[in-house]
Amino acid sequence: MSKSFPSPSSSSSLTNKEETFSQIYQEVFALTKRLFLQLFRRPSTLVAGIIQPMIWLVLFGALFENAPINLLPGGIAYGKFLGAGIIVFTAFSGALNAGLPVMFDREFGFLNRLLVAPLRSRSSIVISSVIYIATISILQSVVIMGAAFLLGYGLPSFFGILLVLITLLILVFGVTALSLGLAFILPGHIELIAVIFVANLPLLFASTALVPISFMPTWLGWLAALNPLTFAIEPIRAAYSGSLNLGSVLVHAPYGEVNGYGCLLLLTILTTGLFIGIRPLLNRKLI
Amino acid sequence: MPVVELHELVKSYGPVMALRKLSLEIQQGSFFGLLGPNGSGKSTTLRILCTLLEPDSGEVIVAGENALKNPRNVRRKIGYVAQEVAIDKILTGRELLQLHGDLYHLRRVHREERIKTLIEQLDMHQWIDRRSGSYSGGMRRRIDLASGLMHEPDLLVLDEPTVGLDIESRSTIWSLLKDLHKAGKTILLSSHYLEEVDELADNMAIIDAGRVIAHGTPDELKKELGLNRVTLKVREFSNEIEGEKIKELIKDLDGFHDVVVNRAQGFSLNFFVDKKDALPILRTQLKEKGYDIFAISESRPSLDDVYLKSTGKTLLDAELEVANKRDLKKEAKQAMR
């Protein structure tokens, strides 16, 4: 993504490196600040982004309130089971929307304004989006965890919370990359919104967010066991189960059993793959 | 010393050739006007110059730097004000300028000084701390222009900066551009307004269908035509028969060209003269045949005449012609990155 150009005023490679770093910091900070100013002055998306998971948690969580006690594996309450799904789904939807501001910048010509500037690295545009979305996702998940606690579903341990945040960050990085990639390929915001709309709910249903794989028919079980959301949901669910052990089997997939480490590894591979995948695309558009 | 050297630029969008070996040189300190109808390749040229677009072939040198090999160094030297106003409506004018200052890596103190100076220059005190969404067209243009000037570029590039503006905003921008030029800045401005280029530019090129068809100072280009345009009336409302008679008379005189009877102007006569003493001769000749002169006006050729001479059509006709062929949706997409 980044192209390094010789600095005209560089006398030694050390000062050159320092200058490069401080310039990248300056541009990333300025671009990120812009996104946050937009958020604070138009907080409706943030408010909706916090209210929506609450509604899911309260309404959907209550749906199975009187279900047979041992319905779920381990006999946990449905609301507690659902919590992990909501956290992941919220972060996923937020990250999937990350491309929208970039798309609007393209459409309004503001991106051209950024591109005529001598950015030290044009990845700064991507990095600022990732920082912005990751911060919001973490904020949302903290609020959801707080609400789940108030509803009596307990809290993960300190390491559990750390695991939740790390898992979310890996997922958010990957999905944000995907969304930014789409924002550069697709012709306009209508198309981007259509893709987001179509991708969102099916990915939720074909994951273990709402029910465990054992509830599903084989074909759907296969889909859920291949869905990246599942690999983010299960470690977070494990963080909520009390005794946190990433070595234990979390996904009983039709093709075999995947433990906590396996989930995180697969998620990391996927995110790395997406970042590498969109690189040529960003290179082409951001040269 | 040339600040900009464009050498044989070729650019096509699919089957449409936007630039056909366009070459151009702009000297340091000049105010260069790029005149041409819509769709002639002005914006494409400027986008290539500002590193937003890569040409299919050709060379772009800005202040000695190769724009295709070292785009970052070139970006630092250019201030670009695009055709479409590009501002973020949620931010205030000041925040927009700060953002641009940071993208050009200005030090904080310097950045704030620049903003102060620009507020002064562009008279933006009243509204600089208001959100830019509430700005009028003229204010937006000014803040856009200020963004382009934040880093004190060697070269200011403006793509049709006054299109769609009210007269007051237009004259504010004109006088600012004149001041900048006086202060020694090199300015490149594209326009399809003849009077804009005539008023501002000290050097110009006319481009048509992706190539330069004439270049020089506006005066040189007009002088090259050599001929003055004359409108003559023998009475306030003449008639066709009388008009035709006088036409025959003038046509045979030495030094008078392209005589036409202009029905729309009460059968007045339009023609070109190439001699200084042509009009006194005409006066005597007319008197001999019993005609008085009710009104006569002589004017230097305009840029429109230059355009007419180079392309065989008026600028207005040229615009109407391409207007039918243009695919605006496709052009918008090309402008998008």
Chai-1 contact restraints between the chains, C-beta under 6 A:
chainA,res_idxA,chainB,res_idxB,connection_type,confidence,min_distance_angstrom,max_distance_angstrom,comment,restraint_id
A,F5,B,R72,contact,1.0,0.0,6.0,A-B,restraint_1
A,Q23,B,H105,contact,1.0,0.0,6.0,A-B,restraint_2
A,Q26,B,D102,contact,1.0,0.0,6.0,A-B,restraint_3
A,Q26,B,H105,contact,1.0,0.0,6.0,A-B,restraint_4
A,E27,B,L103,contact,1.0,0.0,6.0,A-B,restraint_5
A,A30,B,L99,contact,1.0,0.0,6.0,A-B,restraint_6
A,A30,B,D102,contact,1.0,0.0,6.0,A-B,restraint_7
A,R34,B,L99,contact,1.0,0.0,6.0,A-B,restraint_8
A,Q38,B,I90,contact,1.0,0.0,6.0,A-B,restraint_9
A,R41,B,I90,contact,1.0,0.0,6.0,A-B,restraint_10
A,R106,B,M336,contact,1.0,0.0,6.0,A-B,restraint_11
A,G109,B,A82,contact,1.0,0.0,6.0,A-B,restraint_12
A,G109,B,E84,contact,1.0,0.0,6.0,A-B,restraint_13
A,G109,B,A86,contact,1.0,0.0,6.0,A-B,restraint_14
A,F110,B,A86,contact,1.0,0.0,6.0,A-B,restraint_15
A,F110,B,D88,contact,1.0,0.0,6.0,A-B,restraint_16
A,L111,B,R337,contact,1.0,0.0,6.0,A-B,restraint_17
A,N112,B,L52,contact,1.0,0.0,6.0,A-B,restraint_18
A,N112,B,A82,contact,1.0,0.0,6.0,A-B,restraint_19
A,R113,B,A86,contact,1.0,0.0,6.0,A-B,restraint_20
A,V116,B,C50,contact,1.0,0.0,6.0,A-B,restraint_21
A,V116,B,R75,contact,1.0,0.0,6.0,A-B,restraint_22
A,V116,B,Y80,contact,1.0,0.0,6.0,A-B,restraint_23
A,A117,B,L103,contact,1.0,0.0,6.0,A-B,restraint_24
A,A117,B,Y104,contact,1.0,0.0,6.0,A-B,restraint_25
A,P118,B,R72,contact,1.0,0.0,6.0,A-B,restraint_26
A,P118,B,R75,contact,1.0,0.0,6.0,A-B,restraint_27
A,P118,B,R76,contact,1.0,0.0,6.0,A-B,restraint_28
A,K285,B,R337,contact,1.0,0.0,6.0,A-B,restraint_29
